Amino acid sequence: MKKSLASSLLLVSAGMLLGGGGTYFVYVATTANYDNIPNESPTKLDSSGIEKTVPISAETINEQHPRSSVDSQSATTLDDPSLQSNSFQRKLAVYSYVAGLPTQQVLNELQLTIGTSSKHSGRVLQELQTALVERLAILDPTAAMNFAIEQRALGEESSALNSWNLHRYIAQGNGSTVLPFVRNVFKEWALSDRDGAVKQAKTLKAEEKSNALAGILKTLTGESLSTYRTIARELGDEDQGIESYVMSFNSRQVDDPKAVWDEIVTLIKPGSHNHLPALENVARQWYQQVGMSMLDEVNSDSLDEASKARVVQVVLWLASKENPDQAFRYALSIPRQGIYSQPLYNVVNTWSESDPQAAYQAVTEIEQSGLRENLQRSVVSVWAMNEPYYFLENVEDFPPQIRDLGSSRALESIARTSPQEAAEICLNHKAGTVGGLTYVPTQIMQHWVKLDVEGAVNWVINGPVSEEQSFTWVSALANNLVRSDPRRAFELALEQPIKEGMVGMYMPALEAQIIGQIVIQDFDLAVELLPKVREGRSRTQAYSSVGNGYLNLGQSSKAVDLGQKLSADEQVSYFQSIAFTWARVDPSGLIESFKSLPTAELRSNLAHSLSSQWMRENFTDSQLDILQQFIND
């Protein structure tokens, strides 16, 4: 009992520290008696009392070494729905189940996972396949290889196993197929018997051999370039060995990053992007040793400019946290086109997080006005989000052209936890420019509706919002409420007066905007609410939204019937509005329905629009000829 408890504690601890793979190997250690069974035949006494060898079989193993109750429970728990979302428990259950399986049972389980009738969820199935092939590669590498090749021949590799989350460790630009199963088998094989894995890989066809090599190379981390080259050359692809060697530095800690940098730079092929993680990792360590002086050497290397730029950005990001002023001066010296420089913006944004006043002072000293103002806006955007009250209290200290940006960011920041406070500040806050704070109510309501929808509705409808500001705030409320309560959002919109005059010509009624959103998330509800839309210019827009919805559902006749419910003037606008969608999704149906359009004038105008240069590509020449006939109708 004590031994079982100790084993369980060891398993859980290892799982937490090492993940599923570590759990697996610890569990193997605690159940070593199962692994050793195939190595010697058991004996028993016959009727005369003489020892007799018993042939090995899965049944014999199960009979003499029955699965523990824990293992039986593990098999049952693989069907636990919670394993789909809990990765730790999933790995623990799967690897606990697989660890004690003998060879034949592993093969049987693998066959079941390849079938289409597996009872396990997708993620459990993927985890189980991975664990089984690792187990088989340890117990019987040849059987594992044969199984992998068999699945490849049957076409199962890509359909059943292509979702394994394996690390990319060779170049994928050569057009070869990635076979995760083959790679995993040879990786496990090489960990215990590298020479045997290489010898067997030589017997494979080209595509399988390439994947076997990838798996073997994955086990060489820490070995010399010569070792990578030798093994890869034996299997006919020295370039793959070199590429894998470079990529082995993607996350490794190295003692002499400059020496490693100098070595791998000479190995990288022009135009290859697989090397970037290795370059970035080594450059980070180099910077930690010597500081930014290493950037001069990076820029003098023979790397392509894109790779250099990426490495410089990574180093400057690190430097901007430790020595932002120096990083800023360096980034400012990098040649740029116009006023945009990604490294410079990255440094400024990072600096703004830690010391916005110093960052703002630094960018304010830039002579070039366009660059100066853009960087000031970057600093203010971060500063106001992090210190909203400070910015609002000192808004007059900033240039007029960036006050509204800062105010918007500050109010949005406050709204995340105190939306009513943000709304009340916004009501009394003067914009620096006309329309400078137009979108702030929408940002505030986005947070308020999530936190307290009734409070938001009550404040907008019964609170301090003036009649002049009412449309802006109700619009912001309705457009955020429509996601969770579309019917209520529509009813709120109906209560708003329709804008008149020039404003009404360019600003549709709010209910038309809301209908357009409801069409996307609940089309049947949009159809139900459509008759309630008030007459006016906006009614055509609302009907057009629903008409386009019908067309996208393949219901052209309903789109036509809907349009015929409108007045003659509204029909012209309606059919012109849905024409593009109709031509895109059902050009033949559009041509066939042309005669049913209500008036000759409408048919002529619409045919003329559809025959125009930017829409005619939707039709065949014969269909365009038919449209031409209606133009003269």
C-alpha positions, 0 to 999 in steps of 0.5 A: 500500500505504501509502495502504491501510494509512493508511486502515485505521488511520484507520478503526480509530481512528475506530471506537474513538473514534466508534463505528460511525457515525463509522467509516462516515463516515470510510470514506466519506471514504476511498472518495469515488471511489465516491460521486462516480461517479454525478455524471458519466458515464464515457467510453471510446474507440470503434473510431474513436478518438472519446470516447463516453459510457457510460450509468451502471449498477450493472454499469458501476460495478462493471466500472470501479470493482471492489470492493476485496478488503477490501470482498469480505471484508467481505461475507463476514465479515457471516456471522461468528457472532462479530458477533452479540455483538461490537458494535464488530466488527459495526459495523466490518464492516457500515459497511465493507461498505456505505460503497462501495455505489452507489445501486442496490446499496444498494436491492437490499441493502435489499430483501434485508434486508426479506425473511424469508429473510435469511442474517444474524443478527438484530443484523447485520441490524438494523445493516445496515438502519440503515447501508443507509438512512443510505447511501441517504439520502446518495446519493439522499434521494428514493429513500430516502424512497420506499423507506421509504414503500413498506415502510410501505405493505407493513407491513414497517416494524413487523415488520422495523425496529421493533427499531432502537435509536433515541433517543426525541426526541419525545413518544409520548403522542399515539398516533401510530406510530413509524416508525424508517425514515422518521425515519432517512431524513429525519434524514440528508436534513436533515443535507445539505439541510434545506430539501429535506427539509422540502419533501418532508415536506410531501407526505406523509400525516399519520403519515409527515409526523409521523415525517419531522418527528421526524427533521428536528428531531433535526438541529436540536440547538443551534438556537434555539426559533424555528427548531424552531417554524418548521419544525414549524409548516410541517409542521403540528405546532408542539407537536412542535417545542417538545417536541423543543426541550426534549428537545434539552437531555437531554444538552447542555452549556449556558453558562447553565443557569439561563437555559435552565431558566427557558426550558424550564420555561415550555414544558413541558406539565403531566403530560408526563414526556418532559421529565424528562431535560432538566430533570435535565441542566440542573439538574445543571449549574446545581448545579455552578455555584451549589450547592444554593441553586438548589433554592429556585428549583426549588421555587418554579417552576410545575412539577408536584410530581412533577417537582420531587421528581425534580429535587431527588433528582438534585441531592441525590445530587450534593450528597451526594458533595460536601457530604453534611452540607449535603445531609442537612440539606436532605433532612431539612427536606423535608416527608414522610409518616410516617417515609419520605423517598426523598431522605433515604434516598438521601443517607444511603446515598450518605454511608454509602459515603464516611464511614459514621461521620459518617453514623451520627452524623448520623442518631443525632441525629434525635429521631423514633425511628422515622425515626432507627432506620430510617436507622441501619439504612440506614447499618449495612447499607452500613457492614457490607458495606464494612467487615465486620471493623470492624463485627463487632469493634465490634458491641456498640457498636450498638443491639441491634435492628440488630446482626443486620442488620449482622452478616448484611451483614458475613458476606455481604461476607466470604463473597464472597471467603472463604466458609469464614471467613465460615461459621466466624465465623457458627458462633461468632457470637451472634445479637442476637435469636432467629432473627436470623441464620437466613438467613446460612448460605444467603447464605454457601453461595450464594457458597461453592457458586459458588467451591468446591462440594466444599469447601462439601460437605465442610465442612458434612458433615465439618466443625465443624457441630454436630448442632444446627446441621446441618439449617440448614447442610445446608438452605442447602447443598442449596438452593444446590446444587440449581441446578447439581447437583439430584440431589446436592442431593436425596441430601443432603436425604434424609440429614437426619432429619425434624423431629418434634413441633411443628417437624415440623408446620410445617417440611417435610422437606428433600427435599420442598423440594428436589423443589419446586425440581427440578420447576421446572428439570427436571420429568422428574428430579423425577418420577424422584426422587419415589418416594424421598421418605420417608413423612410429612407432607412426602410430600404436599407433594412429590407436590403439587409434581409434581402441579401440574407435571403440571397446568401441562403439561396432563396432568390425568390423570397428576395424578389418577393420581399422587394415587391412589398416596397413602393416603386421608388423604394424598389429601385434602391432595394434591387440596386442594393442587392444586385451585387450579392445576387450577381455574386451568389446566383447570376443564373437565377438573377438573369432568370428573374429579370422579367419578374422585376416590377417595372421596365425602368427598374429592369433597364437601370439594373441591367445597365449597372450589372453590365458595368465593368466592375460587375460584368465579370460575374456573368457569361457572354450569353448572360450579358447579351440578355442583360443588354436586351433589357437596357433597351426595354 
